[in-house]
Amino acid sequence: MRMTGAVITIGVLAAIASAMATVTNMVIKREFPPDIRRLKFDRTQDQSYRFGCYQLTANIFYYQSLILWAALVALVGIKVLGELG
């Protein structure tokens, strides 16, 4: 079976999604230290909105990377089983 291009493409996309999730989490950590996140009543509406947007973006990239890594494992498994049989 010739699926090398699909495996490489999915692998690159999974790595990019994982990197974006990591970068987004680092931005959240830098912009909103733990003591600020605990005191929700002290934050302005704009800060709450930005924190929510950053969190949503991090979650989207995280779940997207999980799906892509699972697809990569499935493709590699199919490729290995196809070459064995």
Beta strands, then each sheet from edge to edge (+ up, - down):
end
